[in-house]
Amino acid sequence: MKALSISNLKKEYAGGLQALKGIDLDVEEGDFFALLGPNGAGKSTTIGIISSLVTKTSGQVKILDIDIDENHSLAKKKLGVVGQEVNFNQFEKVGDIIKNQAGYYGLSFKQARENAKHYMRKLDIWDKRDEQARKLSGGMKRRVMVAKALVNNPELLILDEPTAGVDIELRRSLWDFLTEINKAGTTIILTTHYLEEAERLCRNIAIIDSGEIVENTSMQELLTRLEVETFVFDLSKPLLKLPESSDFDMFLENPQKLKVTVGKGQGLNSIFEILSGLGIEISSMRNETGRLEELFLGLVDATLTEKKND
């Protein structure tokens, strides 16, 4: 069963603007899926249609095999959405906001209270439960929105830029929480402008541009298309001189951080041999962030070029 199935989805606004031009998209149950695209590409329109906030022009949307037109109420019970904008009464208490949301899904008062308590604790806002939401920081308000979207225990959670504008600590704590609930079985669809976030969290990815899906593949497959990759080596001891190599471009960012660019088809063993031969000890190694960004920009540029040629 697909968690989400979209077929030939179109949206045309008054004046002739085509926000969606017949997109097809399937998301498997249990997936952590990235939906990426530049501003105005159609991401928010798609999410708006799935959540019944935007009326589609044509096409079909199913949530866990439930057509949103044929059984809107049941489909909505399977869904939780965290939008970009704060969507609750900021003069209400945090606990009341979340419990009241549960009531819209027909949960009993007891179940609403238990679910609200569970997610407030998980998201570290339990101690804010009796405060007016307007007094919270921006990051805490984002947590309230996530708890509000999860209070009915949805099987499909859609997050529209959930970490926009929050600090690094909060972003990483949300990453850990989302990974946890995904492992427990919740299907998650994420839109984000932080491409490091998508690369770290998501297993599959679709890229939308100008109302069309221009890429739909696994994250792993997409990253294999990189022509070059940059690896960062943290060194055990300071290095004062850059190693010489005719095969690799190297850059000494500081005495204990060496960056090496590796072309497609080149192995890492040669780098280790060079560094080992010079007595350079490596304490850790990682990919430099920005790999997905390079691919993303390349795909969007290629799409724009095709349209100009047409």
Residue pairs with C-beta under 8 A, 6 or more apart in sequence:
1 29
1 64
1 65
2 26
2 27
2 28
2 29
2 62
2 64
2 65
3 27
3 28
3 29
3 30
3 31
3 63
3 64
3 155
3 156
3 187
4 25
4 26
4 27
4 50
4 61
4 62
4 63
4 156
4 187
4 189
5 25
5 26
5 27
5 60
5 61
5 62
5 65
6 23
6 24
6 25
6 26
6 46
6 50
6 59
6 60
6 61
6 62
7 24
7 59
7 60
7 61
8 22
8 23
8 24
8 58
8 59
8 60
9 20
9 22
9 23
9 24
9 25
9 46
9 49
9 56
9 58
9 59
9 60
9 61
10 18
10 20
10 21
10 22
10 56
10 57
10 58
10 59
11 18
11 19
11 20
11 42
11 45
11 49
11 54
11 56
11 57
11 211
12 18
12 19
12 57
13 19
18 211
19 42
19 45
19 211
20 42
20 45
20 46
20 49
20 56
20 57
20 59
20 211
21 210
21 211
21 212
22 59
22 212
23 42
23 46
23 59
23 208
23 211
23 212
23 213
24 213
25 35
25 46
25 206
25 213
25 216
27 33
27 156
27 187
27 189
27 204
28 187
28 204
29 64
29 155
29 187
30 182
30 185
30 187
31 187
31 188
31 203
31 204
32 178
32 179
32 182
32 187
32 188
32 190
32 201
32 202
32 203
32 204
33 187
33 188
33 189
33 190
33 202
33 203
33 204
33 205
33 206
34 189
34 190
34 191
34 192
34 198
34 201
34 202
34 204
34 205
34 206
34 219
35 43
35 46
35 189
35 190
35 191
35 205
35 206
35 208
36 43
36 191
36 192
36 195
36 198
36 205
36 206
36 207
36 208
36 296
37 43
37 191
37 207
37 208
37 209
38 209
38 300
41 208
41 209
41 210
41 211
42 208
42 210
42 211
42 212
43 160
43 191
43 208
44 84
44 160
44 191
45 54
45 211
46 208
47 81
47 83
47 158
47 160
47 191
48 54
49 55
49 56
49 61
50 61
50 63
50 68
50 79
50 81
50 158
51 76
51 79
51 81
51 158
52 68
52 72
52 76
60 67
60 69
61 67
61 68
61 69
62 68
62 75
63 75
63 78
63 79
63 156
64 75
64 78
64 155
64 156
66 74
66 75
66 78
67 75
68 75
68 76
77 105
77 106
77 152
77 154
78 154
78 155
78 156
79 154
79 155
79 156
79 157
79 158
80 149
80 150
80 152
80 154
80 156
80 157
80 158
81 149
81 157
81 158
81 160
82 142
82 145
82 146
82 148
82 149
82 157
82 158
82 159
82 160
82 162
83 145
83 160
84 160
84 161
84 164
86 141
86 145
87 145
88 97
88 101
88 133
88 144
88 145
88 148
89 97
89 133
90 132
90 133
90 134
91 132
91 133
91 134
92 100
92 132
92 133
93 129
93 130
93 131
93 132
93 133
94 120
94 125
94 128
94 129
94 130
94 131
94 132
94 133
94 136
94 144
95 116
95 120
95 129
95 130
97 133
97 144
97 148
98 116
98 119
98 120
98 144
98 147
98 148
98 151
99 109
99 112
99 113
99 116
99 151
101 148
101 151
101 152
102 111
102 112
102 115
102 116
102 151
102 152
103 109
103 112
105 151
105 152
107 115
107 151
107 152
112 151
115 150
115 151
115 152
115 153
116 147
116 151
117 126
119 146
119 147
119 150
119 151
120 126
120 128
120 129
120 147
122 147
122 177
123 143
123 146
123 147
123 177
124 143
124 173
125 140
125 143
125 144
125 147
128 136
128 140
133 141
133 144
136 144
138 165
138 166
139 166
139 167
139 170
142 162
142 163
142 166
142 170
142 174
143 170
143 174
145 162
146 159
146 162
146 174
146 177
149 157
150 157
150 181
154 186
155 185
155 186
155 187
156 186
156 187
156 188
156 189
157 181
157 186
157 187
157 188
157 189
158 188
158 189
159 178
159 188
159 189
159 190
159 191
159 192
160 191
161 191
161 192
161 193
162 174
162 190
162 192
163 170
163 171
163 174
163 175
163 192
163 194
163 197
164 192
164 193
166 174
171 194
171 197
175 197
175 200
175 201
178 188
178 190
178 201
179 201
181 188
182 188
188 201
190 197
190 198
190 201
190 202
192 198
195 290
195 292
195 293
195 296
196 289
196 290
196 292
198 205
198 219
198 292
199 219
199 223
199 289
199 291
199 292
202 219
203 218
203 219
203 220
204 217
204 218
204 219
205 215
205 216
205 217
205 218
205 219
205 222
206 213
206 215
206 216
207 213
207 214
207 215
207 216
207 296
207 299
207 300
208 214
209 299
209 300
209 303
210 303
210 307
212 303
214 299
214 300
214 303
215 222
215 299
219 292
222 292
222 295
223 291
223 292
223 295
225 295
226 264
226 291
226 294
226 295
227 263
227 264
228 261
228 262
228 263
228 264
229 261
229 262
229 287
229 288
229 291
230 259
230 260
230 261
230 262
230 287
230 288
231 259
231 260
231 262
231 268
231 271
231 285
231 286
231 287
231 288
232 257
232 258
232 259
232 285
232 286
232 287
232 288
233 257
233 258
233 259
233 260
233 275
233 282
233 284
233 285
234 256
234 257
234 282
234 283
234 284
234 285
235 255
235 256
235 257
235 258
235 280
235 281
235 282
235 283
236 281
236 282
236 283
237 256
237 280
237 281
238 255
238 256
239 252
239 255
239 256
239 258
239 280
240 255
242 250
242 251
242 252
243 250
243 258
243 274
243 275
243 278
243 280
245 274
247 266
247 270
248 260
248 261
248 262
248 266
248 270
248 271
248 274
249 260
249 261
250 258
250 259
250 260
250 261
251 258
251 259
251 260
252 258
252 259
253 259
258 275
258 280
259 288
260 271
262 268
262 271
272 282
275 282
